[in-house]
Structure formats: structure tokens, C-alpha cells
Amino acid sequence: MTLTGIRPSSDAMSQVLEVDTRSQILETAERLFRQIGYTKTTVADIAKALKMSPANVYRFFESKRAIVETVARGLMSEVEEAAAIIARKPLPAAERLRELMTTVHLMNTERFVGDEKMHEMVYVAMTEKWNACEMHIDCLVGLMGALIAEGAAAGEFEVRDVRSAAGCACMAMARFFNPVLIAQCAHRPEPSLEQMIDFVRSEGHLLDDDELEESDVILPPPDTSFVEAAAEFTGEGLIPD
């Protein structure tokens, strides 16, 4: 009996056990990916480490690819959650945009570039355009779009089309966001991260006062929430609460 005198149903207990087993599989898979690399890690290796049969692993994931994508998505989600926290800080949009860009770069570098085994995984994910990567990019564009919209509404930025500005800003930062490009360009001292952020915030998407007319500006409605504004530039449900 529980403290309330009500015993959880067998279905509820089963669901808890399934969630726990799924989490154990993912945690073990990530550990093995870091130790021996995702290419060399097999479903049998994961099952052996958990003292279960490969068939039991396949009850939760239809393939090794599904496990790898879920691990990658989890790591990318941590970056997105950190970016979302920054985006909601009570600071000017320009300051939040700078901090968001810097944080995404540092976290992606730490997770996927410094660790050779994990870099191998993300290299394949990026080159093969896994869904996890597409969702990650969409989320970052959404967060940056919402910040640019806020900044434009507050007079911090002068943009004609927020959606276009968000996409351009994210693409301009690809050398510092994309782990593959971060590694490939590591030997290039310039442009530095700070130089690129300054460019994006100024020359990258701002217009001179005399080039911009109020009727040209495309912004979300003024009463739009942050999550709703972000969803204007990406899909529903991609922005962390």
C-alpha cells in the first residue's frame, strides 16, 4: 500500500518500468558511444552492458539508428533548453541574442567537437541530415527569430522581415554552431566568435533608417507570447517551455 492507501495499477507500474528501461538503454548507449564510438557500438554491446537480451532492446527501439538519433536529440535538446532560458531573461534583446549565440557555440563545441567519438556521430548526423539535426536548427531559428522580433519591436534592431533575418543570422553563425564546421575551421583565427556576432547584430541584418519604412516591417502581433513568436519561425512544440 502507498501512503495514500492506493496501490498503483499494474499498467501504471508497467509504464514506469518501460520509461526507466528506455532511459537506461539511452544512458548506456551514450556511455558506450563515448568509450568506443557509435560506429563500433552494437545493440548487442548495449544489451550486454545492461544484462538483457538484444531482443529486449529492440522492444524499445526499432534499430540502432533509432537509439543513436535519440541520444543525439537528447544532447541537442540540452543546448536548446539553455538557449531558451537565455532568450527569456529580462535583458535587452541584443544582449540576449549575443549570449544565446555564444552559449550555443560553447555547448556544441564541448559536446561534439572536444569528444572525438561523439564528433564522429554528429558528423554523420549532419552530413546525412538526420531529423534530430533539422529539429535542432529549426528550434534555434525560432528562438533567434523571437529575439529579433522583440528587438525590432523595441527599436533595438531595424529589420524588414524578421523570419528572413532569423534564418540569415542562423546561417551566418553556422561556422560557430555546426560542430563539423567548428572542427574544420578551428585553425582559422578569424573571424572570431565575437567578430561574427558583431557582424550578425549590425551589418548582417540591419538596415539604414532611410531604407526602412514602417509598412515594410514584418513582425508578429504585439500581444504574441515568446513561445508563440518563436513558433512563427519554426514548428509547434520545438521551443522548450
N, C-alpha and C positions, 0 to 999 in steps of 0.2 A: 504493500500500500504506500502511496505517496503521502506527503504532508497534508494534502487536501482530502485524503481518503479516497482518491480516484486513481485507479491503476490505468496507465496509458494503454491504449488499444494495441493489439498485435500489429496492425497496419502502421500505426504511428511509430512503433518501435522499429519496424522493418525499414521505414523511410529514413529514420535517424541512422540506422546501421548502414544503409546504402550510401547516404551522404558521407558518412565517416569513411567508408571503404573507398569511395571515389576520391576523397581528399588524400587518403594515404597513397593511393596509386599515383596521383599527380605529384605529391611531395617526393615520393621515391623516384619517380621518373626524372624530376628536375635534378635531384641529387646525383643520379647516375649520369645524366647529360653533362653535368659539370665535371664529373670524375673521369669518364671515359669518352664523352662526346655523344651527341644524339645519333650520329650515323652508326656507331658501333653498338649502341644500346638496343637490345631486342626486347620484345614483350616478354620473352622467357626470362630475361635478366630481371625485369621488374617484378615478375611473378615470384621468382626465386627469392628475391630480397624480402618480399612480403610473406613468404612461406604459404603461397597459394598457387593454384594451377593457372597456366596461361588462359585456359577456358574461362576462369572466373574473371580475369582482367577484361576479356572480350565481352563479358556481360555488361560492363560499364562503358567500354569504348570499342567502337567497331573496328578500329585499326590503330596501328602505331601512329600514323599520321594524325588521327584524331587526338591522341594523347599529346603529341608534340604541339599541335595547334592550340590546345587548351592551356598548356604550360606557357607558351608564348603569349597567348592572350592575357593570362594572369599577370605576367611580368609587365606587359604594356599597360594593363589597367592600373597598375600601381603608379605609373608615370602620369596617366590621365587623372587619377584621383588627386595627386599632388598638384597638378596644373589647375584642376577645378577649384581647389582650396585657395590657391593664389588668386585666381580670377574673381573670387568673391570677397577678397579683402577690401576694407573700407579705405582704399587709396585711389589716387588718380589713375585713370585707365592706362595712361602712358607708363606709369611706374609698374603697374601690374603686368602689362604686356612685356616689359623688359625682364621682370623677374620670372614670368612664365617661360619665356624663350630660353633664358639661362638655365632654369631648372630642368626643362626637357632635355637640353643638351647634356647637362651633367649626369642626369639619371640614365639616359640612354648610353652614354659613354661608360658609366660604371657597370651597368648590367650586361651590355652586349659587346663592348669593344675591349675592355680590360681583361675579360674572361675569354680566352681563345676558343674553348669548347662551345660556349654559348654563342660566340660570334659566328661559328660555323652554322649553327641553327638559324640565326636571324638572317644570315647571308642567303640561305636557301629560301627562307620565308619571303624576303624582299624580292629576290630575283624571280620567284615563282608567283608572286603577288597573292599570297595566302589571304584569305578573308580576314584573318586577325590583323594583318597589316593595313588592309583597306579600312577597317573599322577604326584603327588607331589614328590614321591620317584624318579620317572624317571627324573624329572627336576633337582633334587638335584644331582643325579648321573651324569647327563650331565654336570652340572656346575663344579662339582668336577673333572670330567674326563678332561674337557678342561683345568682346572688349573694344574692338574698333568701333562698333555701333555706339557703345556708351561714350567713348571718347569723342566721336563725331557729334553726338547729341550735346555734349558738354562743351564743345568748342575746342577740344584738345587736338583733334585731327580734322583735316579737311579732305574728305573723300567723296567721290562721285557715286560709287557703287560699293557698298560695304561687302557684299558677297564676293565681288571680284577682288577687292582689297585683301580680304582674308585669305583667299586662295593664292594670291600673288605673294603675300607675306609668308605663308607656309612653304611655298615652293622656293622662295628666296632663301629660307632658312634650312633647306634640305641638306646642305653640306654640313650643318651642325645638328640636324635632327636625325637623319638617316644613319644608322650605325655603320653601314657599309661605306658610305661616303666619309664619315668621320675617320674611319680607319685608313681609307685610301688617301685622304688629304692631310693626314697627321703631320707629314713632313713639310707642309706648306705653312709658313708663318703668317701669311696674310691672304685674305682678310682675316683678322682675328674675330672672335665671337662678339666682342664689344663693337668693333667696327661694323660688322654685318648688322647687328641690332640697330645701331645708329642709322645705318643706311635705310633699313626697312621702315624705321619710325619717321624718317624725313624724306629723303629723295625717292625712296621706294614706292610710296603710295600717296604722298600729299600733293596737293595742287596749289598753285599761287592763288591768292584771293581773287584776282581779276579773271581767273579761268573758271571759277566755280560760281554757279548760280543756285539759289535755294531750290529752284524747281528741278535741278538736275540730281539732287541728293536722294539716294535710295536708302531709307532706314526702316527698321521695324517700328510699329506703332509705339508711341511714348509710354503706354501703360504695360508694355510687354515685360514679363519677368525675365531674369537672366537665363534660366533654362529654356524658356520659350524662344528667347532671342537666339540662343546658341542653336536650337533646333531649326531655326530658319536657314542655317547654313549647312546642316547635316541632317542625319536621320533621327527620328524619335527614339528615345531610350539610349542614346550613345553618350550623353553627358552625365557623369557621376553626380548623384544627388549631394 
